[in-house]
Amino acid sequence: MKRFDLRHLKDDFYGRMIELIKEDLALDEVGIFLFEIGDFQSVQKSADLIKESGNELLNSLKFNEVDWTIVVKKKVV
């Protein structure tokens, strides 16, 4: 399991998140991604990107007042 803090990227974290899944996670490994939500569109968009990439979204929850956490299991090599 690896943790990635993407809050510094603000609303431009999507590409980096997919890149990290592809390059830094092994098959069936779980990654925890922390990002700043701004508005809730980023939550849905990140969930959609995970699904489109063929990986599995295990959890999605509000971390604090401005941050969101998603847990992803890599399913595609």
Buried (B, 14 or more C-beta within 10 A) or exposed (E): EEEBEBBEBEEEBBEBBBEBBEEEBEEEEBBBBBBBBEEEEBBEEBBEBBEEBEBBBEEBEEBEEEBBBBBBBBEEE
